[in-house]
Amino acid sequence: MRSIKSRRLHPKKIFRYCELGSGNGVTANILAASFPEAEFHAIDFMPVHIANARHLADEAELNNMHFHETSFQDADQLNLGKFDYIVLHGVYSWISEKNRLAVCEFIKDHLNTGGIVYNSYNSMPGWSHVLPFREAINSMSQSHNAHTVAKVQIARSYIQKLKGKKCCFYSLKPTNRATNQ
Ligand SMILES: C[S@@+](CC[C@H](N)C(=O)[O-])C[C@H]1O[C@@H](n2cnc3c(N)ncnc32)[C@H](O)[C@@H]1O
């Protein structure tokens, strides 16, 4: 007889999974490749992220992976049905109250009875190392009266300048993906 522990480690083969804010789709694609009999959906409103994610799925010849380029607010109109898993990674703590409500509405409408929501988000103290980086970008963007994209470019070139000057922040965290831009 299989133990409860082993059943938890090996979910049933046929299930429906949905990731909200899937980014470049790495997590969703790896899971789709790992569970070919399950059905995977991933939602993100950023066209370049969805394009990258689709490219990866095509390269891996996945036929159980479905990407949707839409916002959390509009995702309801897709009529995707019920899911056994609804997952968010690094999304919930970044978005507005209105978008959090949209996420909760989506979960209310689309989670199967007995389904699981896994919400992994960036919180203190684990993400404290990113704070100096965030503060630098914040203060740079406030000191310029420009469009958001231009502000990000200004902040990015400032960060790169710091990196070029071998700022100790980078030598302390050389492998940090979020700050190693
Ligand atoms: C910080 S990234 C995390 C990406 C991915 N989950 C990961 O762990 O690498 C947040 C993602 O959420 C998406 N996102 C943010 N707000 C959204 C919204 N209202 N509707 C759809 N996608 C959204 C962004 O486009 C972005 O790809």
The ligand as an ORCA input file, in Angstrom:
! r2SCAN-3c Opt
* xyz 0 1
  C       7.782     38.783    -11.358
  S       7.110     38.007    -12.784
  C       7.096     36.296    -12.285
  C       7.129     35.381    -13.471
  C       7.163     33.882    -13.175
  N       6.008     33.460    -12.405
  C       8.449     33.514    -12.479
  O       8.402     33.046    -11.330
  O       9.514     33.658    -13.096
  C       5.367     38.479    -12.697
  C       4.597     38.107    -13.956
  O       3.213     38.423    -13.751
  C       2.687     39.025    -14.921
  N       1.558     39.870    -14.521
  C       1.578     40.891    -13.625
  N       0.362     41.447    -13.505
  C      -0.461     40.756    -14.350
  C      -1.858     40.844    -14.681
  N      -2.644     41.769    -14.117
  N      -2.360     39.987    -15.571
  C      -1.554     39.037    -16.148
  N      -0.240     38.895    -15.878
  C       0.300     39.740    -14.992
  C       3.860     39.809    -15.492
  O       3.710     40.061    -16.874
  C       5.041     38.912    -15.187
  O       5.317     38.020    -16.238
*
